[in-house]
Amino acid sequence: MTLVLATATPLEMRAALKNLETDRDAMETVPERGAVQARLAGREAFLVVTGVGPVNAALEIGRVLGRFDVSGVVHVGLAGSFDADSAPLGSAVLASAEVFPEYGVAGDDGLALTDGDFAFAQRERGEQKIFQAIELKPDAAAATLGLSLPLGISRGTFLTVAGVTGTRRRALERKSRHGALAENMEGFALALAAFAENVPYIELRTISNDVGERDWSKWVFEKALGRLGDTIAGLFA
């Protein structure tokens, strides 16, 4: 069984690896972009750093899944929170669905309308069509891959965006329209790639900021990176 462990940046990858047992100094082999092989907690794995944004993410994961026999994708990193109660700063969150709100038909407010308003699916498998949203099955994926999801972790819909939400008003609109828990810039691309290859997918992130908050002094990068390392170690325990 060979897993993909994917992050957007080398910084997130190093944080994820910090408390994991490896058979070599994986920290020294983390690429600025692309994939390298490693052993994580006794498992064969590819460490994939995609770069930021959905286009970069699609390019890099496509290269790996197109060339190698991969059993599943574990996607980790930082995210913004739409809900300070369910996903407070520094907490870990798990995706139960991924939504790409910028695909489809956009209204005057710039937010894409929901599935069914656009004729062209992004991907199809059998009778299942993926337009703007992908329902995820993290429990089934974890069972298949022999991983341990954190107990009591908040779960919800993640939004993948090409342009991060820059105001509180827009954050409220997106939360209301999509029932979103967290915002990121790569998840839907990797979830769609996993769907296309019919392999399990898990997306687990830690909260570094409130969505719409552009004052970086109010972000908690170090706390979120530290929590990421602790959470991923538990996932592979």
C-alpha positions as CSV (number, residue, x, y, z in Angstrom):
1,M,0.0,0.0,0.0
2,T,1.5,3.3,-1.1
3,L,0.0,6.6,0.2
4,V,0.3,10.2,-1.0
5,L,0.9,12.7,1.7
6,A,0.2,16.1,0.1
7,T,0.6,19.7,1.2
8,A,0.5,23.0,-0.6
9,T,3.9,24.2,0.8
10,P,7.2,22.8,2.1
11,L,6.5,24.5,5.4
12,E,3.2,22.6,5.9
13,M,5.0,19.3,4.8
14,R,7.7,19.8,7.4
15,A,5.2,20.5,10.1
16,A,3.2,17.4,9.1
17,L,6.4,15.2,9.2
18,K,7.8,16.6,12.5
19,N,6.4,13.8,14.7
20,L,6.2,11.0,12.2
21,E,8.7,8.1,12.2
22,T,10.6,8.0,8.9
23,D,13.3,5.7,7.6
24,R,15.5,8.6,6.5
25,D,15.7,12.3,7.1
26,A,12.5,13.2,5.3
27,M,12.8,16.8,6.3
28,E,15.9,17.1,4.1
29,T,14.1,15.7,1.1
30,V,11.0,17.8,1.1
31,P,10.8,19.4,-2.3
32,E,9.9,23.0,-3.1
33,R,7.5,21.5,-5.6
34,G,6.8,18.0,-6.8
35,A,7.1,14.5,-5.3
36,V,9.7,12.4,-3.5
37,Q,9.4,8.9,-2.1
38,A,9.8,8.1,1.7
39,R,8.6,5.7,4.4
40,L,6.2,7.2,6.9
41,A,5.5,5.2,10.1
42,G,6.5,2.0,8.2
43,R,4.4,2.8,5.1
44,E,5.6,3.5,1.5
45,A,4.6,7.0,0.6
46,F,5.1,9.9,-1.8
47,L,5.5,13.3,-0.3
48,V,3.9,15.7,-2.7
49,V,4.2,19.5,-2.4
50,T,1.7,20.9,-4.9
51,G,2.3,24.7,-4.7
52,V,-0.5,27.1,-3.8
53,G,-3.9,27.2,-5.6
54,P,-6.2,24.7,-7.4
55,V,-4.3,24.8,-10.7
56,N,-0.9,23.9,-9.2
57,A,-2.6,21.3,-7.0
58,A,-4.2,19.6,-10.0
59,L,-1.0,19.6,-12.0
60,E,1.2,18.0,-9.3
61,I,-1.3,15.4,-8.1
62,G,-2.1,14.5,-11.7
63,R,1.6,13.8,-12.3
64,V,1.8,11.4,-9.4
65,L,-1.5,9.6,-9.8
66,G,-0.9,9.3,-13.5
67,R,2.5,7.6,-13.1
68,F,2.3,5.5,-10.0
69,D,0.0,2.9,-8.3
70,V,-1.3,4.8,-5.3
71,S,-3.6,3.4,-2.7
72,G,-4.9,6.7,-1.3
73,V,-4.4,10.4,-0.8
74,V,-3.9,12.1,2.6
75,H,-4.1,15.9,2.1
76,V,-3.1,18.1,5.0
77,G,-2.3,21.7,5.7
78,L,-3.6,25.0,7.1
79,A,-7.1,26.5,6.5
80,G,-9.2,29.5,7.4
81,S,-12.3,29.1,9.6
82,F,-15.8,30.2,8.7
83,D,-17.1,29.2,12.2
84,A,-15.1,30.3,15.3
85,D,-17.2,28.0,17.5
86,S,-16.9,24.7,15.5
87,A,-13.4,25.5,14.1
88,P,-11.5,27.9,16.5
89,L,-8.0,29.1,15.8
90,G,-5.5,26.3,16.2
91,S,-8.0,23.5,16.0
92,A,-8.0,20.5,13.6
93,V,-10.8,20.0,11.1
94,L,-11.8,17.2,8.7
95,A,-13.5,17.6,5.3
96,S,-16.8,15.8,4.9
97,A,-17.2,17.5,1.5
98,E,-15.3,19.7,-0.9
99,V,-16.9,22.5,-2.9
100,F,-15.3,24.6,-5.7
101,P,-17.7,27.6,-5.6
102,E,-16.0,29.3,-8.6
103,Y,-17.2,26.6,-11.0
104,G,-20.5,27.0,-12.8
105,V,-22.7,30.0,-13.2
106,A,-21.8,33.2,-11.2
107,G,-24.4,35.6,-10.0
108,D,-24.0,39.4,-9.4
109,D,-22.4,38.7,-6.1
110,G,-19.6,36.7,-7.8
111,L,-20.5,33.4,-6.1
112,A,-21.1,30.4,-8.4
113,L,-24.6,29.0,-8.2
114,T,-25.2,25.4,-7.0
115,D,-25.1,22.1,-8.8
116,G,-27.8,21.8,-11.5
117,D,-27.4,25.4,-12.8
118,F,-24.6,24.4,-15.2
119,A,-24.7,21.7,-17.8
120,F,-21.1,20.5,-17.8
121,A,-19.9,18.1,-15.1
122,Q,-16.2,18.3,-14.2
123,R,-16.0,14.6,-13.9
124,E,-18.3,11.5,-14.2
125,R,-18.0,8.0,-13.0
126,G,-20.9,5.7,-13.8
127,E,-24.0,7.7,-12.9
128,Q,-22.2,10.0,-10.5
129,K,-21.5,13.5,-11.8
130,I,-19.3,16.0,-10.1
131,F,-20.2,19.6,-10.8
132,Q,-19.3,21.9,-7.9
133,A,-19.3,19.6,-4.9
134,I,-17.7,16.3,-3.9
135,E,-19.1,14.3,-0.9
136,L,-16.2,12.7,1.0
137,K,-16.2,9.5,3.1
138,P,-13.3,10.0,5.5
139,D,-14.3,7.2,7.9
140,A,-14.4,4.7,5.1
141,A,-11.2,6.0,3.6
142,A,-9.4,5.8,7.0
143,A,-10.6,2.2,7.5
144,T,-9.4,1.2,4.0
145,L,-6.0,2.9,4.5
146,G,-5.5,1.7,8.1
147,L,-5.4,5.2,9.5
148,S,-6.9,6.6,12.8
149,L,-9.0,9.7,12.5
150,P,-8.9,12.0,15.5
151,L,-11.7,11.6,18.0
152,G,-14.1,14.5,18.4
153,I,-12.7,16.4,15.4
154,S,-15.0,19.0,13.8
155,R,-16.2,17.9,10.4
156,G,-17.8,19.9,7.6
157,T,-17.7,21.3,4.1
158,F,-14.5,22.9,2.9
159,L,-14.4,25.5,0.1
160,T,-11.6,25.5,-2.3
161,V,-10.9,29.0,-3.8
162,A,-8.5,30.5,-6.3
163,G,-8.8,33.9,-4.6
164,V,-9.1,33.8,-0.8
165,T,-12.0,35.6,0.8
166,G,-10.9,39.1,1.7
167,T,-13.7,40.5,3.7
168,R,-16.0,39.5,6.6
169,R,-19.1,40.2,4.5
170,R,-18.0,37.9,1.7
171,A,-17.1,35.3,4.3
172,L,-20.6,35.4,5.7
173,E,-22.1,35.1,2.2
174,R,-20.0,32.0,1.4
175,K,-20.7,30.4,4.8
176,S,-24.4,31.0,4.3
177,R,-24.6,29.8,0.7
178,H,-22.4,26.7,1.1
179,G,-22.7,25.8,4.8
180,A,-18.9,26.0,4.8
181,L,-16.7,25.2,7.8
182,A,-13.2,26.0,6.3
183,E,-11.6,27.6,3.3
184,N,-8.5,26.4,1.4
185,M,-7.0,26.7,-2.0
186,E,-6.2,23.1,-3.1
187,G,-8.6,20.6,-1.6
188,F,-11.2,20.2,-4.4
189,A,-8.4,19.6,-7.0
190,L,-7.0,16.7,-5.0
191,A,-10.4,15.3,-4.1
192,L,-11.4,15.4,-7.8
193,A,-8.2,13.6,-8.8
194,A,-8.8,10.9,-6.2
195,F,-12.4,10.6,-7.4
196,A,-11.2,10.2,-11.0
197,E,-8.7,7.5,-10.0
198,N,-11.2,5.9,-7.5
199,V,-8.8,6.0,-4.6
200,P,-9.6,7.0,-1.0
201,Y,-9.1,10.6,0.0
202,I,-8.8,12.2,3.4
203,E,-8.4,16.0,3.9
204,L,-7.4,17.1,7.4
205,R,-6.3,20.7,8.2
206,T,-5.6,23.0,11.1
207,I,-7.0,26.5,11.5
208,S,-4.6,29.4,11.1
209,N,-7.0,32.3,10.7
210,D,-10.6,33.4,10.5
211,V,-11.8,33.7,6.9
212,G,-11.9,37.3,5.8
213,E,-9.4,38.4,8.4
214,R,-6.5,40.1,6.5
215,D,-4.6,41.4,9.6
216,W,-1.8,38.8,9.8
217,S,-1.1,39.7,13.3
218,K,-4.3,37.9,14.2
219,W,-3.4,34.7,12.5
220,V,-1.8,31.8,14.5
221,F,0.6,30.2,12.0
222,E,2.9,28.6,14.6
223,K,0.0,27.2,16.7
224,A,-1.7,25.8,13.6
225,L,1.6,24.2,12.3
226,G,2.3,22.7,15.7
227,R,-1.2,21.2,15.9
228,L,-0.8,19.9,12.4
229,G,2.2,17.8,13.4
230,D,0.5,16.4,16.4
231,T,-2.7,15.5,14.5
232,I,-0.9,13.8,11.6
233,A,1.2,11.7,14.1
234,G,-2.1,10.5,15.6
235,L,-3.5,9.8,12.1
236,F,-0.6,7.4,11.4
237,A,-0.4,5.9,14.9
